[in-house]
Amino acid sequence: MTTNSRTKNVAVLVTIALLAACGSSASTEPAATGQVGGRTIVYGRVTGTDGAGLGNVRVLVRHHTAVCTARPNESESVLTGIDGRYRAVLTALTQIGCVSVKAQPITAGGLLADSSSAVRASFRQSDPLDSLAVSFTLRGGIQ
């Protein structure tokens, strides 16, 4: 075997070792460890006590792996449209846990935030996605 052939063989072995190392490090990804997540759609409407839609309200949608009082793992924030409607697609790393949703006015208008928790959802990897309807009626605070 010539020196040139040995060099090529070593290069091939190093390449194979690197590919194997990359493959073994990829095995620590959530999908390889049994954590299979997905997405779910959360939508609804934020209104005032008069029933009119409230625009420009921040809606924060969170996924909690354990219970809704635990620290959230993933979150999505959207603003309501002029008619008070919102839609968020929440991606989670697991298919377990709960979803909490909070509506927070971002303008000073005397309205208090409202929230809902312990909402169960199915997180799917492909369409059709599951959906949750969560609506709020924001009320004024003590002036």
Protein Blocks (a to p, Z undefined) as FASTA:
>chain_A
ZZklmmmmmmmmmmmmmmmmmmmmmmmpmklnopacdddddddddddfkopacehiacdd
dddfkbmkbccfbdcdddddfkopacdddddfbfgdcdddddddfbdehiacdddehiac
dddfbdcddddddddddddddZZ
